[in-house]
Amino acid sequence: MSDDDKRVFATDAEGRTRVEDARDTGDDARERALREMTFSTHLISLNAMALMNLGLLGEGDDMPPPDREAARHVIDTLAILREKTQGNLTADEQRLLDGLLYDLRLKFVETRGK
């Protein structure tokens, strides 16, 4: 994959994740996104994995077939992180984790039978 074809995950304030072309984010933003690994970044990465496994993230030939069991595993991992970090997160981290878990669980149920 060339530098022109790379994509990055971008998340808005509500925790919704989307894929953007890396070239659209600017070199500084791309480098910063690759360097900074925070707890929130890790949560967003797990969210993206679950969305991909549900078949909700990606497009065209790049989209892998849905794998609900893998999605369930990632959702369960987020739930374990929530349980094990109780009382140790900032308010923003807790809100992000709660929001991601809620949305993923809802999407998991919505995609049942598809």
N, CA, C and O atoms as CSV, one atom per row, in Angstrom:
chain,resi,resn,atom,element,x,y,z
A,1,MET,N,N,0.844,-1.167,0.000
A,1,MET,CA,C,0.000,0.000,0.000
A,1,MET,C,C,0.890,1.231,0.000
A,1,MET,O,O,1.747,1.376,0.872
A,2,SER,N,N,0.700,2.108,-0.956
A,2,SER,CA,C,1.504,3.321,-1.033
A,2,SER,C,C,1.009,4.339,-0.023
A,2,SER,O,O,-0.079,4.197,0.536
A,3,ASP,N,N,1.833,5.389,0.211
A,3,ASP,CA,C,1.430,6.438,1.138
A,3,ASP,C,C,0.143,7.109,0.701
A,3,ASP,O,O,-0.641,7.557,1.538
A,4,ASP,N,N,-0.084,7.183,-0.610
A,4,ASP,CA,C,-1.292,7.821,-1.117
A,4,ASP,C,C,-2.544,7.004,-0.832
A,4,ASP,O,O,-3.645,7.555,-0.823
A,5,ASP,N,N,-2.401,5.697,-0.598
A,5,ASP,CA,C,-3.543,4.819,-0.378
A,5,ASP,C,C,-3.845,4.579,1.096
A,5,ASP,O,O,-4.826,3.904,1.411
A,6,LYS,N,N,-3.040,5.106,2.002
A,6,LYS,CA,C,-3.230,4.838,3.428
A,6,LYS,C,C,-4.454,5.561,3.951
A,6,LYS,O,O,-4.797,6.656,3.507
A,7,ARG,N,N,-5.100,4.917,4.908
A,7,ARG,CA,C,-6.275,5.499,5.544
A,7,ARG,C,C,-6.038,5.550,7.043
A,7,ARG,O,O,-5.286,4.748,7.598
A,8,VAL,N,N,-6.685,6.494,7.679
A,8,VAL,CA,C,-6.597,6.628,9.129
A,8,VAL,C,C,-8.010,6.669,9.683
A,8,VAL,O,O,-8.954,7.020,8.975
A,9,PHE,N,N,-8.151,6.310,10.948
A,9,PHE,CA,C,-9.426,6.401,11.632
A,9,PHE,C,C,-9.525,7.772,12.260
A,9,PHE,O,O,-8.575,8.245,12.884
A,10,ALA,N,N,-10.659,8.409,12.102
A,10,ALA,CA,C,-10.929,9.695,12.734
A,10,ALA,C,C,-12.192,9.532,13.559
A,10,ALA,O,O,-13.145,8.888,13.121
A,11,THR,N,N,-12.204,10.114,14.752
A,11,THR,CA,C,-13.344,9.994,15.647
A,11,THR,C,C,-13.809,11.376,16.059
A,11,THR,O,O,-13.002,12.240,16.403
A,12,ASP,N,N,-15.122,11.577,16.022
A,12,ASP,CA,C,-15.650,12.870,16.430
A,12,ASP,C,C,-15.899,12.884,17.939
A,12,ASP,O,O,-15.629,11.895,18.621
A,13,ALA,N,N,-16.407,13.990,18.455
A,13,ALA,CA,C,-16.594,14.175,19.897
A,13,ALA,C,C,-17.565,13.165,20.496
A,13,ALA,O,O,-17.484,12.864,21.687
A,14,GLU,N,N,-18.485,12.637,19.687
A,14,GLU,CA,C,-19.446,11.654,20.186
A,14,GLU,C,C,-18.914,10.227,20.119
A,14,GLU,O,O,-19.620,9.294,20.501
A,15,GLY,N,N,-17.700,10.040,19.646
A,15,GLY,CA,C,-17.107,8.721,19.581
A,15,GLY,C,C,-17.389,7.964,18.306
A,15,GLY,O,O,-17.030,6.791,18.202
A,16,ARG,N,N,-18.032,8.607,17.312
A,16,ARG,CA,C,-18.292,7.944,16.034
A,16,ARG,C,C,-16.996,7.904,15.227
A,16,ARG,O,O,-16.292,8.908,15.111
A,17,THR,N,N,-16.698,6.760,14.683
A,17,THR,CA,C,-15.461,6.561,13.949
A,17,THR,C,C,-15.740,6.516,12.458
A,17,THR,O,O,-16.741,5.948,12.020
A,18,ARG,N,N,-14.852,7.115,11.687
A,18,ARG,CA,C,-14.941,7.065,10.237
A,18,ARG,C,C,-13.538,6.888,9.685
A,18,ARG,O,O,-12.552,7.146,10.376
A,19,VAL,N,N,-13.453,6.453,8.453
A,19,VAL,CA,C,-12.163,6.267,7.791
A,19,VAL,C,C,-11.923,7.459,6.880
A,19,VAL,O,O,-12.801,7.855,6.114
A,20,GLU,N,N,-10.725,8.026,6.970
A,20,GLU,CA,C,-10.346,9.142,6.105
A,20,GLU,C,C,-9.063,8.788,5.382
A,20,GLU,O,O,-8.252,8.007,5.881
A,21,ASP,N,N,-8.885,9.360,4.219
A,21,ASP,CA,C,-7.611,9.215,3.528
A,21,ASP,C,C,-6.558,9.948,4.328
A,21,ASP,O,O,-6.776,11.080,4.758
A,22,ALA,N,N,-5.421,9.312,4.532
A,22,ALA,CA,C,-4.348,9.919,5.314
A,22,ALA,C,C,-3.874,11.218,4.686
A,22,ALA,O,O,-3.500,12.153,5.393
A,23,ARG,N,N,-3.887,11.279,3.376
A,23,ARG,CA,C,-3.396,12.490,2.718
A,23,ARG,C,C,-4.304,13.680,2.991
A,23,ARG,O,O,-3.860,14.823,2.879
A,24,ASP,N,N,-5.584,13.440,3.353
A,24,ASP,CA,C,-6.508,14.525,3.648
A,24,ASP,C,C,-6.298,15.110,5.035
A,24,ASP,O,O,-6.762,16.218,5.306
A,25,THR,N,N,-5.614,14.399,5.917
A,25,THR,CA,C,-5.441,14.874,7.281
A,25,THR,C,C,-4.186,15.709,7.447
A,25,THR,O,O,-3.997,16.319,8.500
A,26,GLY,N,N,-3.330,15.758,6.452
A,26,GLY,CA,C,-2.087,16.520,6.561
A,26,GLY,C,C,-0.999,15.681,7.197
A,26,GLY,O,O,-1.274,14.791,8.003
A,27,ASP,N,N,0.240,15.972,6.829
A,27,ASP,CA,C,1.367,15.184,7.324
A,27,ASP,C,C,1.499,15.247,8.835
A,27,ASP,O,O,1.740,14.223,9.474
A,28,ASP,N,N,1.346,16.437,9.423
A,28,ASP,CA,C,1.487,16.562,10.872
A,28,ASP,C,C,0.437,15.741,11.605
A,28,ASP,O,O,0.748,15.055,12.578
A,29,ALA,N,N,-0.789,15.810,11.148
A,29,ALA,CA,C,-1.865,15.060,11.794
A,29,ALA,C,C,-1.633,13.563,11.661
A,29,ALA,O,O,-1.858,12.809,12.608
A,30,ARG,N,N,-1.185,13.134,10.495
A,30,ARG,CA,C,-0.942,11.703,10.286
A,30,ARG,C,C,0.172,11.207,11.197
A,30,ARG,O,O,0.037,10.157,11.824
A,31,GLU,N,N,1.271,11.951,11.277
A,31,GLU,CA,C,2.367,11.548,12.155
A,31,GLU,C,C,1.937,11.533,13.609
A,31,GLU,O,O,2.292,10.617,14.351
A,32,ARG,N,N,1.169,12.546,14.030
A,32,ARG,CA,C,0.705,12.613,15.409
A,32,ARG,C,C,-0.215,11.435,15.708
A,32,ARG,O,O,-0.136,10.844,16.785
A,33,ALA,N,N,-1.094,11.086,14.753
A,33,ALA,CA,C,-2.015,9.969,14.953
A,33,ALA,C,C,-1.266,8.655,15.104
A,33,ALA,O,O,-1.691,7.782,15.860
A,34,LEU,N,N,-0.165,8.508,14.396
A,34,LEU,CA,C,0.611,7.276,14.488
A,34,LEU,C,C,1.461,7.233,15.750
A,34,LEU,O,O,1.742,6.150,16.263
A,35,ARG,N,N,1.872,8.379,16.257
A,35,ARG,CA,C,2.731,8.435,17.438
A,35,ARG,C,C,1.966,8.297,18.734
A,35,ARG,O,O,2.382,7.555,19.624
A,36,GLU,N,N,0.860,8.998,18.853
A,36,GLU,CA,C,0.157,9.082,20.125
A,36,GLU,C,C,-0.719,7.856,20.358
A,36,GLU,O,O,-1.685,7.626,19.630
A,37,MET,N,N,-0.380,7.081,21.367
A,37,MET,CA,C,-1.243,5.981,21.768
A,37,MET,C,C,-1.686,6.277,23.189
A,37,MET,O,O,-0.895,6.236,24.132
A,38,THR,N,N,-2.950,6.571,23.314
A,38,THR,CA,C,-3.547,6.828,24.615
A,38,THR,C,C,-4.601,5.766,24.860
A,38,THR,O,O,-4.903,4.962,23.978
A,39,PHE,N,N,-5.152,5.767,26.044
A,39,PHE,CA,C,-6.219,4.825,26.346
A,39,PHE,C,C,-7.398,5.064,25.401
A,39,PHE,O,O,-7.997,4.111,24.902
A,40,SER,N,N,-7.729,6.318,25.159
A,40,SER,CA,C,-8.833,6.644,24.250
A,40,SER,C,C,-8.548,6.163,22.835
A,40,SER,O,O,-9.441,5.649,22.162
A,41,THR,N,N,-7.315,6.326,22.382
A,41,THR,CA,C,-6.934,5.853,21.053
A,41,THR,C,C,-7.085,4.337,20.962
A,41,THR,O,O,-7.546,3.810,19.949
A,42,HIS,N,N,-6.696,3.650,22.020
A,42,HIS,CA,C,-6.839,2.195,22.057
A,42,HIS,C,C,-8.317,1.795,21.982
A,42,HIS,O,O,-8.674,0.862,21.263
A,43,LEU,N,N,-9.169,2.499,22.723
A,43,LEU,CA,C,-10.600,2.209,22.677
A,43,LEU,C,C,-11.158,2.422,21.272
A,43,LEU,O,O,-11.958,1.621,20.788
A,44,ILE,N,N,-10.738,3.489,20.631
A,44,ILE,CA,C,-11.207,3.790,19.280
A,44,ILE,C,C,-10.742,2.715,18.299
A,44,ILE,O,O,-11.470,2.345,17.378
A,45,SER,N,N,-9.534,2.224,18.506
A,45,SER,CA,C,-9.020,1.150,17.663
A,45,SER,C,C,-9.850,-0.122,17.835
A,45,SER,O,O,-10.191,-0.783,16.854
A,46,LEU,N,N,-10.172,-0.459,19.077
A,46,LEU,CA,C,-11.006,-1.637,19.328
A,46,LEU,C,C,-12.401,-1.446,18.734
A,46,LEU,O,O,-12.985,-2.388,18.199
A,47,ASN,N,N,-12.931,-0.231,18.828
A,47,ASN,CA,C,-14.223,0.073,18.233
A,47,ASN,C,C,-14.189,-0.175,16.719
A,47,ASN,O,O,-15.098,-0.785,16.158
A,48,ALA,N,N,-13.137,0.304,16.079
A,48,ALA,CA,C,-13.006,0.114,14.634
A,48,ALA,C,C,-12.926,-1.371,14.283
A,48,ALA,O,O,-13.505,-1.810,13.289
A,49,MET,N,N,-12.208,-2.140,15.099
A,49,MET,CA,C,-12.119,-3.588,14.848
A,49,MET,C,C,-13.500,-4.231,14.932
A,49,MET,O,O,-13.855,-5.060,14.094
A,50,ALA,N,N,-14.275,-3.848,15.941
A,50,ALA,CA,C,-15.614,-4.420,16.093
A,50,ALA,C,C,-16.503,-4.026,14.915
A,50,ALA,O,O,-17.245,-4.858,14.391
A,51,LEU,N,N,-16.431,-2.760,14.497
A,51,LEU,CA,C,-17.237,-2.315,13.358
A,51,LEU,C,C,-16.859,-3.061,12.081
A,51,LEU,O,O,-17.731,-3.425,11.293
A,52,MET,N,N,-15.566,-3.288,11.876
A,52,MET,CA,C,-15.130,-4.050,10.703
A,52,MET,C,C,-15.654,-5.475,10.774
A,52,MET,O,O,-16.109,-6.024,9.770
A,53,ASN,N,N,-15.591,-6.076,11.959
A,53,ASN,CA,C,-16.074,-7.448,12.104
A,53,ASN,C,C,-17.581,-7.554,11.943
A,53,ASN,O,O,-18.094,-8.617,11.592
A,54,LEU,N,N,-18.296,-6.464,12.195
A,54,LEU,CA,C,-19.741,-6.455,11.969
A,54,LEU,C,C,-20.086,-6.138,10.521
A,54,LEU,O,O,-21.250,-6.199,10.128
A,55,GLY,N,N,-19.073,-5.802,9.731
A,55,GLY,CA,C,-19.295,-5.461,8.330
A,55,GLY,C,C,-19.785,-4.042,8.142
A,55,GLY,O,O,-20.407,-3.732,7.126
A,56,LEU,N,N,-19.514,-3.165,9.114
A,56,LEU,CA,C,-20.017,-1.796,9.072
A,56,LEU,C,C,-18.943,-0.759,8.781
A,56,LEU,O,O,-19.241,0.432,8.698
A,57,LEU,N,N,-17.715,-1.191,8.628
A,57,LEU,CA,C,-16.628,-0.257,8.361
A,57,LEU,C,C,-15.799,-0.813,7.221
A,57,LEU,O,O,-15.302,-1.937,7.297
A,58,GLY,N,N,-15.651,-0.047,6.190
A,58,GLY,CA,C,-14.939,-0.478,5.000
A,58,GLY,C,C,-15.858,-0.321,3.801
A,58,GLY,O,O,-17.057,-0.079,3.939
A,59,GLU,N,N,-15.281,-0.463,2.652
A,59,GLU,CA,C,-16.097,-0.315,1.454
A,59,GLU,C,C,-15.523,-1.144,0.317
A,59,GLU,O,O,-14.314,-1.357,0.220
A,60,GLY,N,N,-16.404,-1.594,-0.518
A,60,GLY,CA,C,-15.998,-2.323,-1.711
A,60,GLY,C,C,-15.234,-3.601,-1.412
A,60,GLY,O,O,-15.572,-4.350,-0.495
A,61,ASP,N,N,-14.197,-3.834,-2.207
A,61,ASP,CA,C,-13.398,-5.052,-2.093
A,61,ASP,C,C,-12.551,-5.072,-0.825
A,61,ASP,O,O,-12.098,-6.134,-0.399
A,62,ASP,N,N,-12.333,-3.898,-0.215
A,62,ASP,CA,C,-11.533,-3.832,1.010
A,62,ASP,C,C,-12.292,-4.344,2.227
A,62,ASP,O,O,-11.695,-4.587,3.275
A,63,MET,N,N,-13.581,-4.507,2.095
A,63,MET,CA,C,-14.413,-4.880,3.236
A,63,MET,C,C,-14.374,-6.390,3.460
A,63,MET,O,O,-14.801,-7.159,2.598
A,64,PRO,N,N,-13.862,-6.815,4.617
A,64,PRO,CA,C,-13.841,-8.259,4.900
A,64,PRO,C,C,-15.257,-8.747,5.190
A,64,PRO,O,O,-16.129,-7.949,5.534
A,65,PRO,N,N,-15.490,-10.039,5.054
A,65,PRO,CA,C,-16.819,-10.560,5.377
A,65,PRO,C,C,-17.093,-10.404,6.877
A,65,PRO,O,O,-16.167,-10.497,7.684
A,66,PRO,N,N,-18.341,-10.170,7.254
A,66,PRO,CA,C,-18.663,-10.024,8.681
A,66,PRO,C,C,-18.288,-11.272,9.477
A,66,PRO,O,O,-18.405,-12.397,8.992
A,67,ASP,N,N,-17.841,-11.048,10.691
A,67,ASP,CA,C,-17.482,-12.127,11.612
A,67,ASP,C,C,-18.044,-11.743,12.982
A,67,ASP,O,O,-17.372,-11.093,13.783
A,68,ARG,N,N,-19.280,-12.155,13.233
A,68,ARG,CA,C,-19.968,-11.749,14.465
A,68,ARG,C,C,-19.277,-12.266,15.719
A,68,ARG,O,O,-19.280,-11.585,16.745
A,69,GLU,N,N,-18.694,-13.434,15.660
A,69,GLU,CA,C,-18.003,-13.956,16.845
A,69,GLU,C,C,-16.781,-13.094,17.186
A,69,GLU,O,O,-16.512,-12.831,18.358
A,70,ALA,N,N,-16.056,-12.663,16.173
A,70,ALA,CA,C,-14.914,-11.774,16.417
A,70,ALA,C,C,-15.404,-10.434,16.960
A,70,ALA,O,O,-14.777,-9.860,17.851
A,71,ALA,N,N,-16.521,-9.933,16.430
A,71,ALA,CA,C,-17.093,-8.686,16.941
A,71,ALA,C,C,-17.506,-8.847,18.397
A,71,ALA,O,O,-17.260,-7.962,19.217
A,72,ARG,N,N,-18.130,-9.966,18.717
A,72,ARG,CA,C,-18.534,-10.221,20.104
A,72,ARG,C,C,-17.306,-10.259,21.022
A,72,ARG,O,O,-17.351,-9.758,22.146
A,73,HIS,N,N,-16.229,-10.845,20.547
A,73,HIS,CA,C,-14.991,-10.911,21.333
A,73,HIS,C,C,-14.461,-9.509,21.640
A,73,HIS,O,O,-14.056,-9.235,22.769
A,74,VAL,N,N,-14.463,-8.634,20.656
A,74,VAL,CA,C,-13.975,-7.268,20.858
A,74,VAL,C,C,-14.899,-6.518,21.813
A,74,VAL,O,O,-14.425,-5.797,22.691
A,75,ILE,N,N,-16.212,-6.681,21.650
A,75,ILE,CA,C,-17.171,-6.031,22.542
A,75,ILE,C,C,-16.979,-6.530,23.972
A,75,ILE,O,O,-17.009,-5.741,24.916
A,76,ASP,N,N,-16.782,-7.831,24.130
A,76,ASP,CA,C,-16.518,-8.392,25.464
A,76,ASP,C,C,-15.212,-7.856,26.037
A,76,ASP,O,O,-15.115,-7.623,27.242
A,77,THR,N,N,-14.219,-7.661,25.196
A,77,THR,CA,C,-12.946,-7.087,25.642
A,77,THR,C,C,-13.153,-5.674,26.175
A,77,THR,O,O,-12.600,-5.313,27.214
A,78,LEU,N,N,-13.945,-4.879,25.469
A,78,LEU,CA,C,-14.255,-3.524,25.936
A,78,LEU,C,C,-15.002,-3.567,27.268
A,78,LEU,O,O,-14.753,-2.741,28.146
A,79,ALA,N,N,-15.912,-4.520,27.420
A,79,ALA,CA,C,-16.654,-4.651,28.674
A,79,ALA,C,C,-15.717,-5.016,29.830
A,79,ALA,O,O,-15.877,-4.518,30.945
A,80,ILE,N,N,-14.747,-5.879,29.561
A,80,ILE,CA,C,-13.767,-6.242,30.588
A,80,ILE,C,C,-12.915,-5.030,30.951
A,80,ILE,O,O,-12.645,-4.783,32.126
A,81,LEU,N,N,-12.494,-4.279,29.940
A,81,LEU,CA,C,-11.722,-3.057,30.215
A,81,LEU,C,C,-12.536,-2.095,31.080
A,81,LEU,O,O,-12.000,-1.473,31.997
A,82,ARG,N,N,-13.807,-1.977,30.790
A,82,ARG,CA,C,-14.676,-1.097,31.586
A,82,ARG,C,C,-14.719,-1.558,33.037
A,82,ARG,O,O,-14.608,-0.749,33.959
A,83,GLU,N,N,-14.879,-2.858,33.229
A,83,GLU,CA,C,-14.949,-3.411,34.586
A,83,GLU,C,C,-13.625,-3.232,35.337
A,83,GLU,O,O,-13.614,-2.835,36.502
A,84,LYS,N,N,-12.520,-3.525,34.663
A,84,LYS,CA,C,-11.214,-3.513,35.326
A,84,LYS,C,C,-10.651,-2.105,35.549
A,84,LYS,O,O,-9.757,-1.918,36.373
A,85,THR,N,N,-11.173,-1.118,34.816
A,85,THR,CA,C,-10.662,0.247,34.973
A,85,THR,C,C,-11.625,1.122,35.764
A,85,THR,O,O,-11.420,2.331,35.872
A,86,GLN,N,N,-12.670,0.521,36.315
A,86,GLN,CA,C,-13.678,1.274,37.071
A,86,GLN,C,C,-13.013,2.144,38.138
A,86,GLN,O,O,-12.255,1.651,38.974
A,87,GLY,N,N,-13.307,3.444,38.096
A,87,GLY,CA,C,-12.757,4.371,39.078
A,87,GLY,C,C,-11.378,4.903,38.733
A,87,GLY,O,O,-10.854,5.746,39.460
A,88,ASN,N,N,-10.772,4.439,37.648
A,88,ASN,CA,C,-9.420,4.859,37.274
A,88,ASN,C,C,-9.368,5.661,35.979
A,88,ASN,O,O,-8.285,6.005,35.507
A,89,LEU,N,N,-10.518,5.960,35.405
A,89,LEU,CA,C,-10.556,6.681,34.140
A,89,LEU,C,C,-10.952,8.134,34.362
A,89,LEU,O,O,-11.617,8.471,35.342
A,90,THR,N,N,-10.534,8.982,33.440
A,90,THR,CA,C,-11.027,10.356,33.465
A,90,THR,C,C,-12.494,10.334,33.040
A,90,THR,O,O,-12.976,9.333,32.509
A,91,ALA,N,N,-13.187,11.418,33.271
A,91,ALA,CA,C,-14.597,11.489,32.891
A,91,ALA,C,C,-14.754,11.315,31.380
A,91,ALA,O,O,-15.682,10.644,30.927
A,92,ASP,N,N,-13.855,11.916,30.597
A,92,ASP,CA,C,-13.918,11.779,29.140
A,92,ASP,C,C,-13.678,10.345,28.702
A,92,ASP,O,O,-14.377,9.847,27.820
A,93,GLU,N,N,-12.703,9.671,29.301
A,93,GLU,CA,C,-12.418,8.274,28.956
A,93,GLU,C,C,-13.613,7.387,29.308
A,93,GLU,O,O,-13.985,6.505,28.535
A,94,GLN,N,N,-14.209,7.623,30.471
A,94,GLN,CA,C,-15.359,6.820,30.891
A,94,GLN,C,C,-16.539,7.034,29.955
A,94,GLN,O,O,-17.216,6.079,29.574
A,95,ARG,N,N,-16.783,8.281,29.586
A,95,ARG,CA,C,-17.879,8.603,28.662
A,95,ARG,C,C,-17.641,7.946,27.301
A,95,ARG,O,O,-18.564,7.397,26.698
A,96,LEU,N,N,-16.397,8.006,26.825
A,96,LEU,CA,C,-16.060,7.386,25.543
A,96,LEU,C,C,-16.283,5.875,25.609
A,96,LEU,O,O,-16.921,5.307,24.722
A,97,LEU,N,N,-15.775,5.232,26.630
A,97,LEU,CA,C,-15.912,3.780,26.769
A,97,LEU,C,C,-17.379,3.376,26.875
A,97,LEU,O,O,-17.815,2.435,26.212
A,98,ASP,N,N,-18.137,4.084,27.705
A,98,ASP,CA,C,-19.567,3.775,27.852
A,98,ASP,C,C,-20.306,3.960,26.532
A,98,ASP,O,O,-21.138,3.133,26.158
A,99,GLY,N,N,-20.001,5.049,25.826
A,99,GLY,CA,C,-20.656,5.325,24.550
A,99,GLY,C,C,-20.328,4.291,23.490
A,99,GLY,O,O,-21.209,3.840,22.759
A,100,LEU,N,N,-19.050,3.912,23.407
A,100,LEU,CA,C,-18.645,2.906,22.430
A,100,LEU,C,C,-19.317,1.572,22.720
A,100,LEU,O,O,-19.813,0.911,21.807
A,101,LEU,N,N,-19.334,1.176,23.985
A,101,LEU,CA,C,-19.966,-0.096,24.348
A,101,LEU,C,C,-21.455,-0.088,24.019
A,101,LEU,O,O,-21.980,-1.057,23.471
A,102,TYR,N,N,-22.125,0.994,24.351
A,102,TYR,CA,C,-23.558,1.096,24.062
A,102,TYR,C,C,-23.811,0.983,22.561
A,102,TYR,O,O,-24.646,0.193,22.120
A,103,ASP,N,N,-23.080,1.784,21.782
A,103,ASP,CA,C,-23.267,1.780,20.327
A,103,ASP,C,C,-22.944,0.424,19.709
A,103,ASP,O,O,-23.682,-0.057,18.849
A,104,LEU,N,N,-21.848,-0.193,20.142
A,104,LEU,CA,C,-21.471,-1.486,19.569
A,104,LEU,C,C,-22.480,-2.575,19.917
A,104,LEU,O,O,-22.813,-3.410,19.076
A,105,ARG,N,N,-22.961,-2.567,21.142
A,105,ARG,CA,C,-23.963,-3.568,21.523
A,105,ARG,C,C,-25.236,-3.393,20.703
A,105,ARG,O,O,-25.844,-4.371,20.267
A,106,LEU,N,N,-25.633,-2.143,20.498
A,106,LEU,CA,C,-26.813,-1.859,19.689
A,106,LEU,C,C,-26.604,-2.324,18.247
A,106,LEU,O,O,-27.487,-2.950,17.662
A,107,LYS,N,N,-25.454,-2.023,17.683
A,107,LYS,CA,C,-25.156,-2.427,16.304
A,107,LYS,C,C,-25.049,-3.943,16.193
A,107,LYS,O,O,-25.431,-4.515,15.172
A,108,PHE,N,N,-24.538,-4.595,17.221
A,108,PHE,CA,C,-24.448,-6.045,17.230
A,108,PHE,C,C,-25.843,-6.650,17.103
A,108,PHE,O,O,-26.054,-7.577,16.321
A,109,VAL,N,N,-26.790,-6.123,17.872
A,109,VAL,CA,C,-28.168,-6.624,17.824
A,109,VAL,C,C,-28.810,-6.273,16.480
A,109,VAL,O,O,-29.506,-7.097,15.887
A,110,GLU,N,N,-28.575,-5.050,16.005
A,110,GLU,CA,C,-29.174,-4.614,14.725
A,110,GLU,C,C,-28.688,-5.442,13.542
A,110,GLU,O,O,-29.434,-5.632,12.581
A,111,THR,N,N,-27.463,-5.932,13.591
A,111,THR,CA,C,-26.919,-6.689,12.463
A,111,THR,C,C,-27.229,-8.181,12.538
A,111,THR,O,O,-26.838,-8.945,11.656
A,112,ARG,N,N,-27.920,-8.588,13.577
A,112,ARG,CA,C,-28.282,-10.007,13.703
A,112,ARG,C,C,-29.153,-10.404,12.531
A,112,ARG,O,O,-30.100,-9.692,12.199
A,113,GLY,N,N,-28.860,-11.500,11.912
A,113,GLY,CA,C,-29.654,-12.007,10.815
A,113,GLY,C,C,-29.336,-11.409,9.447
A,113,GLY,O,O,-29.975,-11.755,8.453
A,114,LYS,N,N,-28.345,-10.507,9.393
A,114,LYS,CA,C,-27.974,-9.923,8.105
A,114,LYS,C,C,-26.906,-10.737,7.446
A,114,LYS,O,O,-26.463,-10.401,6.348
